[in-house]
Amino acid sequence: MLRDAIAELESTARRLDPGQEQRDDLWGAVGAHVLGNLSSLGEAAAFSTDGVPDAEAFAIAETPTEIADALITIKAVEQTGINQASG
């Protein structure tokens, strides 16, 4: 009984895994973000108070979201405070 329930849940959970094409798209978006960020770090100030993130940037729901929205949130955090390469 419990094993059957677990097997059914495993099957359902597998449908949530992205396929190869979607994984490639996700990795491409994340890679572009990282490379773009790295190319500008050396010229950035060691500490920045510019552009304090808007609280709206952190409004991530418990439901699936687009990778672009997640990267916007990450970028908001990366732009304020200590330069990631300064320390």
All heavy atoms as an XYZ file, in Angstrom:
632
protein
N       0.825     -1.182      0.000
C       0.000      0.000      0.000
C       0.878      1.258      0.000
O       0.732      2.105     -0.870
C      -0.931     -0.029      1.210
C      -1.976      1.049      1.126
S      -2.919      1.271      2.605
C      -4.189      0.087      2.526
N       1.799      1.364      0.952
C       2.690      2.514      1.013
C       3.634      2.538     -0.189
O       3.870      3.586     -0.784
C       3.484      2.504      2.325
C       4.423      3.678      2.545
C       3.672      5.000      2.484
C       5.151      3.545      3.871
N       4.119      1.359     -0.570
C       5.008      1.287     -1.737
C       4.291      1.726     -3.017
O       4.892      2.377     -3.870
C       5.552     -0.123     -1.908
C       6.572     -0.482     -0.866
C       7.037     -1.913     -1.052
N       7.799     -2.312      0.103
C       9.061     -2.673      0.058
N       9.691     -2.715     -1.093
N       9.695     -3.019      1.147
N       3.033      1.382     -3.128
C       2.250      1.798     -4.303
C       2.091      3.311     -4.332
O       2.211      3.939     -5.389
C       0.869      1.129     -4.299
C       0.956     -0.377     -4.514
O       1.967     -0.833     -5.104
O       0.029     -1.087     -4.091
N       1.838      3.894     -3.166
C       1.676      5.354     -3.079
C       2.985      6.050     -3.440
O       2.995      7.056     -4.160
C       1.219      5.753     -1.683
N       4.087      5.504     -2.946
C       5.399      6.086     -3.250
C       5.699      5.972     -4.740
O       6.169      6.923     -5.373
C       6.503      5.422     -2.405
C       6.330      5.835     -0.943
C       7.888      5.811     -2.916
C       7.223      5.087      0.025
N       5.417      4.820     -5.324
C       5.651      4.627     -6.762
C       4.829      5.610     -7.588
O       5.312      6.168     -8.577
C       5.325      3.182     -7.156
N       3.594      5.840     -7.182
C       2.744      6.797     -7.896
C       3.286      8.216     -7.761
O       3.325      8.971     -8.740
C       1.317      6.729     -7.349
C       0.355      7.617     -8.101
C      -1.076      7.506     -7.592
O      -1.460      6.431     -7.092
O      -1.789      8.505     -7.713
N       3.736      8.583     -6.561
C       4.297      9.920     -6.356
C       5.600     10.100     -7.132
O       5.857     11.177     -7.670
C       4.516     10.181     -4.864
C       3.248     10.349     -4.040
C       3.577     10.408     -2.553
C       2.475     11.586     -4.467
N       6.413      9.062     -7.195
C       7.647      9.142     -7.978
C       7.341      9.389     -9.448
O       7.992     10.204    -10.100
C       8.457      7.853     -7.834
C       9.167      7.720     -6.518
C       9.905      6.398     -6.387
O       9.555      5.430     -7.111
O      10.817      6.325     -5.563
N       6.352      8.700     -9.953
C       5.954      8.872    -11.343
C       5.475     10.301    -11.598
O       5.829     10.922    -12.604
C       4.846      7.869    -11.688
O       4.344      8.112    -12.970
N       4.685     10.826    -10.684
C       4.189     12.197    -10.808
C       5.344     13.194    -10.733
O       5.413     14.143    -11.517
C       3.156     12.498     -9.703
O       2.083     11.560     -9.829
C       2.621     13.910     -9.807
N       6.271     12.969     -9.804
C       7.401     13.886     -9.631
C       8.299     13.900    -10.862
O       8.826     14.945    -11.236
C       8.199     13.497     -8.393
N       8.471     12.777    -11.518
C       9.324     12.718    -12.711
C       8.798     13.610    -13.833
O       9.565     14.113    -14.643
C       9.460     11.274    -13.193
C      10.504     10.517    -12.423
C      10.820      9.189    -13.081
N      11.850      8.452    -12.408
C      11.777      7.951    -11.183
N      10.712      8.139    -10.463
N      12.777      7.272    -10.666
N       7.504     13.798    -13.880
C       6.927     14.666    -14.917
C       7.344     16.116    -14.705
O       7.261     16.929    -15.624
C       5.407     14.544    -14.923
C       4.923     13.183    -15.403
C       3.445     13.179    -15.721
N       2.610     13.756    -14.694
C       1.743     13.084    -13.936
N       1.589     11.792    -14.107
N       1.025     13.699    -13.031
N       7.790     16.459    -13.494
C       8.227     17.822    -13.208
C       9.653     18.089    -13.685
O      10.060     19.237    -13.809
C       8.140     18.104    -11.700
C       6.750     18.025    -11.088
C       6.836     18.156     -9.576
C       5.837     19.083    -11.673
N      10.424     17.037    -13.924
C      11.799     17.196    -14.380
C      11.806     17.766    -15.793
O      11.104     17.271    -16.672
C      12.534     15.850    -14.379
C      12.753     15.302    -12.988
O      12.715     16.087    -12.027
O      12.961     14.079    -12.874
N      12.624     18.791    -16.018
C      12.683     19.351    -17.379
C      13.363     18.382    -18.335
O      14.280     17.652    -17.952
C      13.516     20.623    -17.206
C      14.305     20.400    -15.963
C      13.494     19.480    -15.099
N      12.933     18.397    -19.571
C      13.566     17.587    -20.602
C      14.891     18.198    -21.020
O      15.255     19.296    -20.592
N      15.617     17.496    -21.874
C      16.945     17.950    -22.295
C      16.909     19.338    -22.934
O      17.743     20.181    -22.630
C      17.564     16.945    -23.270
C      18.989     17.292    -23.659
C      19.939     17.252    -22.483
O      19.944     16.300    -21.724
N      20.738     18.289    -22.326
N      15.944     19.583    -23.799
C      15.865     20.882    -24.475
C      15.638     22.008    -23.466
O      16.278     23.060    -23.534
C      14.739     20.873    -25.513
C      14.684     22.146    -26.329
C      13.630     22.081    -27.420
O      13.351     20.989    -27.946
O      13.088     23.146    -27.742
N      14.741     21.782    -22.515
C      14.477     22.805    -21.493
C      15.709     22.996    -20.601
O      16.044     24.119    -20.245
C      13.261     22.443    -20.655
C      12.864     23.562    -19.709
C      11.641     23.219    -18.865
O      11.178     22.080    -18.843
N      11.130     24.208    -18.162
N      16.388     21.901    -20.243
C      17.614     22.024    -19.438
C      18.664     22.836    -20.186
O      19.336     23.687    -19.594
C      18.174     20.647    -19.080
C      17.486     20.006    -17.906
C      18.286     18.832    -17.349
N      18.668     17.839    -18.338
C      17.934     16.793    -18.685
N      16.765     16.596    -18.125
N      18.373     15.940    -19.587
N      18.807     22.590    -21.481
C      19.772     23.357    -22.281
C      19.425     24.841    -22.266
O      20.312     25.693    -22.129
C      19.807     22.840    -23.717
C      20.433     21.462    -23.840
O      21.092     20.997    -22.878
O      20.248     20.832    -24.904
N      18.146     25.160    -22.394
C      17.713     26.558    -22.349
C      18.009     27.185    -20.989
O      18.480     28.323    -20.902
C      16.217     26.679    -22.648
C      15.863     26.354    -24.088
O      16.786     26.334    -24.938
O      14.671     26.123    -24.360
N      17.736     26.431    -19.927
C      17.987     26.943    -18.565
C      19.474     27.187    -18.339
O      19.876     28.249    -17.855
C      17.446     25.959    -17.516
C      15.933     25.795    -17.469
C      15.556     24.639    -16.553
C      15.261     27.079    -17.023
N      20.307     26.213    -18.705
C      21.748     26.371    -18.544
C      22.276     27.515    -19.404
O      23.189     28.245    -18.987
C      22.483     25.076    -18.886
C      22.492     24.107    -17.745
C      21.856     22.906    -17.695
C      23.137     24.264    -16.480
N      22.072     22.317    -16.476
C      22.855     23.119    -15.709
C      23.923     25.264    -15.922
C      23.334     22.946    -14.413
C      24.398     25.091    -14.628
C      24.110     23.946    -13.891
N      21.716     27.680    -20.597
C      22.132     28.790    -21.452
C      21.840     30.145    -20.816
O      22.679     31.043    -20.835
N      20.656     30.278    -20.225
C      20.275     31.538    -19.580
C      21.151     31.811    -18.366
O      21.630     32.932    -18.161
C      18.800     31.495    -19.181
N      21.383     30.792    -17.558
C      22.214     30.958    -16.360
C      23.659     31.244    -16.759
O      24.301     32.136    -16.199
C      22.123     29.716    -15.452
C      23.141     29.780    -14.325
C      20.712     29.579    -14.889
N      24.159     30.532    -17.751
C      25.522     30.762    -18.213
C      25.718     32.168    -18.749
O      26.725     32.812    -18.460
N      24.765     32.659    -19.517
C      24.850     34.024    -20.044
C      24.852     35.042    -18.909
O      25.598     36.026    -18.937
C      23.684     34.294    -21.003
N      24.045     34.792    -17.895
C      24.000     35.685    -16.739
C      25.355     35.705    -16.025
O      25.891     36.766    -15.720
C      22.900     35.242    -15.757
C      22.929     35.988    -14.476
N      22.342     37.222    -14.323
C      23.499     35.699    -13.284
C      22.548     37.651    -13.102
N      23.245     36.745    -12.449
N      25.913     34.542    -15.782
C      27.197     34.446    -15.077
C      28.302     35.115    -15.882
O      29.081     35.912    -15.342
C      27.545     32.970    -14.780
C      28.977     32.826    -14.296
C      26.573     32.397    -13.761
N      28.386     34.817    -17.171
C      29.443     35.409    -17.992
C      29.296     36.917    -18.099
O      30.287     37.649    -18.053
C      29.454     34.764    -19.379
C      29.898     33.302    -19.408
C      29.750     32.721    -20.810
C      31.323     33.149    -18.904
N      28.073     37.406    -18.213
C      27.849     38.845    -18.250
C      28.247     39.509    -16.948
O      28.829     40.597    -16.929
N      27.949     38.833    -15.845
C      28.296     39.357    -14.530
C      29.812     39.385    -14.342
O      30.379     40.370    -13.860
C      27.632     38.501    -13.450
C      27.679     39.134    -12.087
O      27.703     40.344    -11.963
N      27.697     38.318    -11.060
N      30.480     38.320    -14.737
C      31.931     38.241    -14.572
C      32.663     39.294    -15.393
O      33.666     39.843    -14.953
C      32.441     36.853    -14.972
C      32.132     35.728    -14.008
C      32.585     34.401    -14.588
C      32.770     35.976    -12.656
N      32.155     39.589    -16.570
C      32.845     40.540    -17.437
C      32.827     41.958    -16.891
O      33.666     42.766    -17.248
C      32.237     40.511    -18.842
O      30.915     41.020    -18.819
N      31.909     42.255    -15.973
C      31.831     43.613    -15.431
C      32.341     43.730    -13.998
O      32.460     44.838    -13.478
C      30.385     44.117    -15.511
O      29.549     43.338    -14.678
N      32.663     42.627    -13.356
C      33.078     42.687    -11.956
C      34.378     43.454    -11.741
O      34.523     44.179    -10.759
C      33.227     41.280    -11.372
C      31.955     40.590    -10.936
C      32.271     39.212    -10.387
C      31.205     41.399     -9.905
N      35.339     43.287    -12.626
C      36.637     43.936    -12.451
C      36.573     45.450    -12.494
O      37.429     46.126    -11.933
N      35.551     46.001    -13.129
C      35.412     47.449    -13.244
C      34.477     48.027    -12.181
O      34.383     49.229    -12.027
C      34.876     47.798    -14.634
C      35.807     47.350    -15.741
C      35.060     46.943    -16.994
O      33.839     47.137    -17.071
O      35.719     46.404    -17.891
N      33.809     47.176    -11.442
C      32.831     47.637    -10.455
C      33.527     48.102     -9.183
O      34.619     47.653     -8.841
C      31.855     46.502    -10.131
N      32.881     49.016     -8.492
C      33.391     49.490     -7.200
C      33.415     48.333     -6.204
O      32.646     47.374     -6.325
C      32.497     50.613     -6.679
N      34.303     48.423     -5.192
C      34.402     47.363     -4.184
C      33.137     47.273     -3.340
O      32.785     46.215     -2.846
C      35.609     47.600     -3.287
N      32.447     48.402     -3.184
C      31.206     48.416     -2.412
C      30.257     49.403     -3.082
O      30.652     50.483     -3.487
C      31.457     48.859     -0.968
C      30.224     48.796     -0.111
C      29.840     47.606      0.482
C      29.435     49.911      0.078
C      28.688     47.531      1.270
C      28.285     49.848      0.855
C      27.919     48.652      1.451
N      29.013     49.025     -3.188
C      28.032     49.882     -3.845
C      26.757     49.965     -3.025
O      26.247     48.961     -2.538
C      27.698     49.318     -5.228
O      26.647     50.062     -5.807
N      26.277     51.204     -2.891
C      24.969     51.393     -2.261
C      23.946     51.813     -3.307
O      22.810     52.094     -2.975
C      25.043     52.482     -1.164
O      25.528     53.694     -1.746
C      25.960     52.043     -0.036
N      24.398     51.859     -4.564
C      23.492     52.228     -5.651
C      22.480     51.122     -5.902
O      22.783     49.942     -5.805
C      24.274     52.467     -6.951
C      25.189     53.667     -6.844
O      24.960     54.507     -5.961
O      26.134     53.749     -7.642
N      21.321     51.540     -6.257
C      20.319     50.585     -6.691
C      19.897     49.588     -5.641
O      19.874     48.398     -5.902
N      19.603     50.069     -4.430
C      19.118     49.154     -3.392
C      17.929     48.393     -3.951
O      17.008     48.981     -4.504
C      18.733     49.930     -2.116
C      18.118     49.007     -1.086
C      19.952     50.645     -1.550
N      17.970     47.068     -3.855
C      16.918     46.265     -4.475
C      15.523     46.609     -3.983
O      15.307     46.823     -2.792
C      17.268     44.826     -4.076
C      18.688     44.861     -3.662
C      18.947     46.248     -3.173
N      14.619     46.678     -4.911
C      13.211     46.882     -4.610
C      12.674     45.584     -4.009
O      12.993     44.495     -4.486
C      12.476     47.225     -5.909
C      10.996     47.486     -5.705
O      10.567     47.678     -4.567
O      10.275     47.486     -6.725
N      11.880     45.690     -2.978
C      11.313     44.505     -2.327
C      10.552     43.636     -3.319
O      10.477     42.418     -3.165
C      10.409     44.923     -1.176
N      10.012     44.244     -4.358
C       9.272     43.507     -5.397
C      10.162     42.468     -6.070
O       9.686     41.436     -6.518
C       8.832     44.522     -6.434
C       7.434     44.612     -6.948
C       6.343     43.792     -6.361
O       5.907     44.048     -5.250
O       5.880     42.907     -7.100
N      11.469     42.739     -6.125
C      12.390     41.801     -6.775
C      12.463     40.471     -6.035
O      12.857     39.463     -6.603
C      13.786     42.412     -6.867
N      12.089     40.476     -4.768
C      12.189     39.259     -3.967
C      10.856     38.531     -3.823
O      10.745     37.590     -3.050
C      12.749     39.589     -2.581
C      14.104     40.209     -2.670
C      14.264     41.575     -2.514
C      15.215     39.441     -2.942
C      15.510     42.154     -2.613
C      16.460     40.003     -3.046
C      16.617     41.371     -2.877
N       9.867     38.953     -4.565
C       8.540     38.338     -4.484
C       8.476     37.095     -5.361
O       7.837     37.078     -6.395
C       7.477     39.351     -4.891
N       9.163     36.053     -4.921
C       9.157     34.797     -5.670
C       8.076     33.911     -5.070
O       8.075     33.643     -3.877
C      10.522     34.099     -5.603
C      11.586     34.978     -6.263
C      10.463     32.735     -6.267
C      12.978     34.426     -6.185
N       7.193     33.451     -5.907
C       6.079     32.622     -5.453
C       6.518     31.168     -5.296
O       7.596     30.776     -5.738
C       4.930     32.713     -6.448
N       5.682     30.395     -4.687
C       5.933     28.962     -4.522
C       5.580     28.175     -5.782
O       5.735     26.972     -5.817
C       5.115     28.421     -3.342
C       5.580     28.933     -2.000
C       6.978     28.427     -1.622
O       7.329     27.288     -1.994
O       7.709     29.183     -0.981
N       5.111     28.864     -6.781
C       4.755     28.218     -8.040
C       5.911     28.385     -9.024
O       6.764     29.246     -8.834
C       3.483     28.854     -8.620
O       3.698     30.259     -8.764
C       2.289     28.616     -7.703
N       5.955     27.583    -10.053
C       7.049     27.709    -11.026
C       7.116     29.121    -11.618
O       6.098     29.779    -11.801
C       6.678     26.689    -12.104
C       5.806     25.698    -11.417
C       5.042     26.489    -10.393
N       8.319     29.566    -11.870
C       8.526     30.879    -12.467
C       9.531     30.745    -13.601
O      10.275     29.769    -13.664
C       9.014     31.889    -11.405
O       9.017     33.185    -11.968
C      10.398     31.560    -10.902
N       9.547     31.701    -14.459
C      10.482     31.695    -15.582
C      11.895     31.957    -15.081
O      12.100     32.693    -14.117
C      10.086     32.756    -16.605
C       8.747     32.499    -17.273
C       8.752     31.232    -18.102
O       9.755     30.955    -18.793
O       7.744     30.511    -18.045
N      12.882     31.388    -15.750
C      14.276     31.580    -15.365
C      14.663     33.055    -15.432
O      15.432     33.538    -14.604
C      15.227     30.698    -16.207
C      16.648     30.701    -15.648
C      15.232     31.124    -17.662
C      16.800     30.036    -14.317
N      14.108     33.790    -16.373
C      14.422     35.216    -16.493
C      14.010     35.968    -15.226
O      14.749     36.843    -14.758
C      13.728     35.814    -17.712
N      12.862     35.616    -14.651
C      12.420     36.266    -13.416
C      13.341     35.926    -12.249
O      13.665     36.780    -11.421
C      10.984     35.859    -13.076
C       9.978     36.397    -14.080
O      10.267     37.432    -14.719
O       8.912     35.774    -14.232
N      13.770     34.684    -12.177
C      14.686     34.274    -11.109
C      16.026     34.999    -11.248
O      16.603     35.447    -10.258
C      14.882     32.763    -11.137
N      16.506     35.156    -12.472
C      17.775     35.843    -12.691
C      17.679     37.331    -12.374
O      18.655     37.936    -11.929
C      18.266     35.608    -14.118
C      18.694     34.168    -14.414
C      19.015     34.002    -15.895
C      19.855     33.738    -13.544
N      16.528     37.929    -12.568
C      16.322     39.333    -12.186
C      16.474     39.484    -10.675
O      17.096     40.434    -10.185
C      14.944     39.838    -12.665
C      14.957     40.016    -14.190
C      14.547     41.134    -11.970
C      13.594     40.262    -14.799
N      15.929     38.549     -9.933
C      16.055     38.581     -8.477
C      17.517     38.429     -8.064
O      18.015     39.168     -7.207
C      15.205     37.468     -7.832
O      13.839     37.695     -8.171
C      15.361     37.444     -6.329
N      18.216     37.495     -8.683
C      19.630     37.300     -8.357
C      20.430     38.550     -8.695
O      21.282     38.992     -7.923
C      20.183     36.063     -9.099
C      19.545     34.803     -8.512
C      21.703     36.000     -9.026
C      19.820     33.543     -9.299
N      20.146     39.156     -9.826
C      20.867     40.374    -10.235
C      20.641     41.506     -9.239
O      21.559     42.265     -8.934
C      20.436     40.795    -11.638
C      21.298     41.901    -12.214
C      21.076     42.008    -13.699
C      22.045     42.942    -14.340
N      23.413     42.442    -14.370
N      19.441     41.609     -8.698
C      19.153     42.647     -7.700
C      20.048     42.480     -6.480
O      20.534     43.462     -5.914
C      17.676     42.587     -7.296
N      20.308     41.267     -6.085
C      21.165     41.010     -4.932
C      22.625     41.268     -5.287
O      23.382     41.820     -4.491
C      20.987     39.550     -4.445
C      21.979     39.209     -3.360
C      19.564     39.334     -3.963
N      23.029     40.912     -6.483
C      24.423     41.054     -6.896
C      24.855     42.507     -7.025
O      26.042     42.805     -6.905
C      24.635     40.377     -8.259
C      24.497     38.883     -8.221
C      24.437     38.271     -9.607
O      24.159     38.988    -10.597
O      24.657     37.068     -9.688
N      23.948     43.415     -7.268
C      24.307     44.797     -7.578
C      24.528     45.674     -6.354
O      25.046     46.758     -6.484
C      23.220     45.434     -8.445
C      23.178     44.841     -9.824
C      22.102     45.468    -10.675
O      21.158     46.054    -10.183
N      22.225     45.329    -11.973
N      24.128     45.235     -5.187
C      24.225     46.064     -4.001
C      25.119     45.415     -2.970
O      25.103     44.206     -2.797
C      22.824     46.270     -3.390
O      21.978     46.825     -4.388
C      22.860     47.216     -2.217
N      25.915     46.233     -2.298
C      26.769     45.728     -1.230
C      28.189     45.490     -1.706
O      28.701     46.188     -2.572
N      28.813     44.471     -1.160
C      30.216     44.177     -1.459
C      30.329     43.507     -2.832
O      29.617     42.543     -3.109
C      30.814     43.259     -0.379
C      30.810     43.969      0.966
C      32.231     42.837     -0.747
C      31.228     43.108      2.118
N      31.228     44.034     -3.644
C      31.504     43.438     -4.953
C      31.979     42.014     -4.721
O      32.872     41.757     -3.918
C      32.580     44.275     -5.657
C      32.967     43.746     -7.017
O      32.893     42.557     -7.290
N      33.418     44.650     -7.874
N      31.409     41.076     -5.433
C      31.706     39.666     -5.224
C      33.171     39.323     -5.485
O      33.685     38.332     -4.967
C      30.826     38.816     -6.141
C      29.363     39.011     -5.854
C      28.500     38.518     -6.994
O      28.922     37.759     -7.832
N      27.259     38.977     -7.043
N      33.860     40.121     -6.252
C      35.260     39.836     -6.583
C      36.238     40.660     -5.740
O      37.420     40.571     -5.925
C      35.503     40.107     -8.063
N      35.724     41.470     -4.811
C      36.614     42.372     -4.084
C      37.178     41.759     -2.819
O      38.052     42.332     -2.196
C      35.882     43.665     -3.715
O      34.905     43.390     -2.712
N      36.672     40.630     -2.423
C      37.046     40.207     -1.124
C      37.702     38.968     -0.848
O      38.200     38.642      0.121
